[in-house]
Amino acid sequence: MKYFIITGSAGLIGSECVEFFIKKGFKVIGIDNDSRKKFFGKSGSIFKRRKQLLAYKDYKHFNIDIRDKKKIEEIFKNYRSKIKCIIHCAAQPSHDWAVKDKILDYEINSFATLKLLDLFNKYCPEASFINVSTNKVYGDNPNKLKIVEKSFRFEVERSSKYYKKGIDESLSTDNCVHSFFGASKLSADLYVQEFGKNLDLKTVTFRGGCLTGENHSGVELHGFLSYLVKSIIHKRKYKIFGYKGKQVRDNIHSSDLINCFWHYFQNPKIGRVYNIGGGRENSCSILEVINFFKKNYNIHLETEYFEKNRVGDHIWWITDYTKFQRDYPKWKIKFNIEKILQSIASYEVKLIQ
Ligand SMILES: NC(=O)c1ccc[n+]([C@@H]2O[C@H](COP(=O)([O-])OP(=O)(O)OC[C@H]3O[C@@H](n4cnc5c(N)ncnc54)[C@H](O)[C@@H]3O)[C@@H](O)[C@H]2O)c1
């Protein structure tokens, strides 16, 4: 039998990976201790999602902390070469939270990743290791691009090499403010590359922009689009932090991201790094999302504006995913931005009916 280990298995990306790979005929070992509840409170808990996953007979859940090397090693020892892939999705995912407990943020995001890589190398080096990283590894370097202000969004200048397709992997990760979250994720990202390039292992790190979908337990501190749409549907006041609400993000639906993992798994390469996101077509600003719901559904959102932006927050980020597409030309994005917004909204509407 072939096994996948998925960390953060009840979170947004992890839980969809579980369902996807079970449908593909694999058995899945999930590791998630609902740290998300600890980070963000009850509304951030993945409790419900975990319950749904437990219904799959091919799913085995371990309610343990990824920092606990002894317990994690037991799993690797038991399954060894039956493990075909590790998808590492567990993380402390918020930059605002990281500043409150830098050590814990580092231990989860960075040190635990190193421990996992070490176990992967020791027990199942023929497997693939897929790491979910972030565009915050580039810190606030994107904010140094020449940016112009439009009515509802900021935009990079047309003359910029990033205008057409967005930002690729050539952007420097140095000489910038990362946020403590960005720093711990960059450290993990480098270790994943190092285990690939130095030890000739099949590792990949995907630097995600905004990963989203109806299964996201979006909260104020993490899950921008999910939280914004929830606020709109549930008529909750929404706080905008800086940049006049014109900050731009590109969004990728979780199922499109998981499809990247599938393509990589079928044809893994050594020590790869890819920017991944929804690209220019899937980009939006906060104001544009608010306007979308106003125009199409006549729903108004009450907002409160705070002048100070979040530390290291991007003014404009659009992902150039050309490098991944070049290596995996059969991968295509299926969810455009309207479809993403509608899927999150209709899920939330169902919850209140
Ligand atoms: N959602 C986004 O917009 C986004 C953007 C870029 C990168 N990422 C990265 O993608 C990955 C997955 O993100 P997500 O949106 O699914 O996050 P998520 O918070 O929904 O899922 C992460 C899961 O990891 C679990 N977890 C955290 N610490 C743990 C620990 N010490 N032990 C065991 N389990 C633990 C949490 O309980 C949670 O269920 C993360 O690495 C995140 O940094 C996310």
The ligand as an SDF file (V2000), in Angstrom:
LIG
                    3D

 44 48  0  0  0  0  0  0  0  0999 V2000
   -3.6910   30.3450    3.2090 N   0  0  0  0  0  0  0  0  0  0  0  0
   -2.8530   31.1720    2.6150 C   0  0  0  0  0  0  0  0  0  0  0  0
   -3.2510   32.2150    2.0920 O   0  0  0  0  0  0  0  0  0  0  0  0
   -1.3860   30.8340    2.5160 C   0  0  0  0  0  0  0  0  0  0  0  0
   -0.5800   31.6420    1.7090 C   0  0  0  0  0  0  0  0  0  0  0  0
    0.7540   31.3010    1.5480 C   0  0  0  0  0  0  0  0  0  0  0  0
    1.2690   30.2070    2.2050 C   0  0  0  0  0  0  0  0  0  0  0  0
    0.4750   29.4540    2.9950 N   0  0  0  0  0  0  0  0  0  0  0  0
    1.0790   28.2880    3.6650 C   0  0  0  0  0  0  0  0  0  0  0  0
    0.3760   27.1310    3.2760 O   0  0  0  0  0  0  0  0  0  0  0  0
    0.4080   26.1730    4.3210 C   0  0  0  0  0  0  0  0  0  0  0  0
   -1.0000   25.6980    4.5870 C   0  0  0  0  0  0  0  0  0  0  0  0
   -1.7830   26.8420    4.8940 O   0  0  0  0  0  0  0  0  0  0  0  0
   -3.3170   26.7410    5.2480 P   0  0  0  0  0  0  0  0  0  0  0  0
   -3.9620   27.9480    4.7160 O   0  0  0  0  0  0  0  0  0  0  0  0
   -3.8370   25.4060    4.9110 O   0  0  0  0  0  0  0  0  0  0  0  0
   -3.2150   26.9040    6.8320 O   0  0  0  0  0  0  0  0  0  0  0  0
   -4.1970   26.3400    7.9300 P   0  0  0  0  0  0  0  0  0  0  0  0
   -3.9340   27.1670    9.1540 O   0  0  0  0  0  0  0  0  0  0  0  0
   -5.5850   26.2390    7.4170 O   0  0  0  0  0  0  0  0  0  0  0  0
   -3.6250   24.8650    8.1570 O   0  0  0  0  0  0  0  0  0  0  0  0
   -2.4510   24.5910    8.8790 C   0  0  0  0  0  0  0  0  0  0  0  0
   -2.7860   23.4680    9.8360 C   0  0  0  0  0  0  0  0  0  0  0  0
   -1.5990   23.1390   10.5610 O   0  0  0  0  0  0  0  0  0  0  0  0
   -1.9640   22.7920   11.8820 C   0  0  0  0  0  0  0  0  0  0  0  0
   -0.8070   23.0110   12.7390 N   0  0  0  0  0  0  0  0  0  0  0  0
   -0.1990   24.1940   13.0010 C   0  0  0  0  0  0  0  0  0  0  0  0
    0.8100   24.0030   13.8500 N   0  0  0  0  0  0  0  0  0  0  0  0
    0.8480   22.6810   14.1290 C   0  0  0  0  0  0  0  0  0  0  0  0
    1.6720   21.8880   14.9450 C   0  0  0  0  0  0  0  0  0  0  0  0
    2.6650   22.4330   15.6720 N   0  0  0  0  0  0  0  0  0  0  0  0
    1.4530   20.5610   15.0050 N   0  0  0  0  0  0  0  0  0  0  0  0
    0.4550   19.9970   14.2810 C   0  0  0  0  0  0  0  0  0  0  0  0
   -0.3780   20.7110   13.4860 N   0  0  0  0  0  0  0  0  0  0  0  0
   -0.1850   22.0470   13.4220 C   0  0  0  0  0  0  0  0  0  0  0  0
   -3.1150   23.7310   12.2160 C   0  0  0  0  0  0  0  0  0  0  0  0
   -3.9370   23.2340   13.2660 O   0  0  0  0  0  0  0  0  0  0  0  0
   -3.8480   23.8360   10.8880 C   0  0  0  0  0  0  0  0  0  0  0  0
   -4.9270   22.9480   10.7910 O   0  0  0  0  0  0  0  0  0  0  0  0
    1.1080   26.8490    5.4940 C   0  0  0  0  0  0  0  0  0  0  0  0
    2.4500   26.4900    5.4630 O   0  0  0  0  0  0  0  0  0  0  0  0
    0.9730   28.3210    5.1650 C   0  0  0  0  0  0  0  0  0  0  0  0
    2.0220   29.1000    5.7350 O   0  0  0  0  0  0  0  0  0  0  0  0
   -0.8400   29.7410    3.1760 C   0  0  0  0  0  0  0  0  0  0  0  0
  1  2  1  0
  2  3  2  0
  2  4  1  0
  4  5  1  0
  4 44  2  0
  5  6  2  0
  6  7  1  0
  7  8  2  0
  8  9  1  0
  8 44  1  0
  9 10  1  0
  9 42  1  0
 10 11  1  0
 11 12  1  0
 11 40  1  0
 12 13  1  0
 13 14  1  0
 14 15  2  0
 14 16  1  0
 14 17  1  0
 17 18  1  0
 18 19  2  0
 18 20  1  0
 18 21  1  0
 21 22  1  0
 22 23  1  0
 23 24  1  0
 23 38  1  0
 24 25  1  0
 25 26  1  0
 25 36  1  0
 26 27  1  0
 26 35  1  0
 27 28  2  0
 28 29  1  0
 29 30  1  0
 29 35  2  0
 30 31  1  0
 30 32  2  0
 32 33  1  0
 33 34  2  0
 34 35  1  0
 36 37  1  0
 36 38  1  0
 38 39  1  0
 40 41  1  0
 40 42  1  0
 42 43  1  0
M  CHG  2   8   1  16  -1
M  END
$$$$
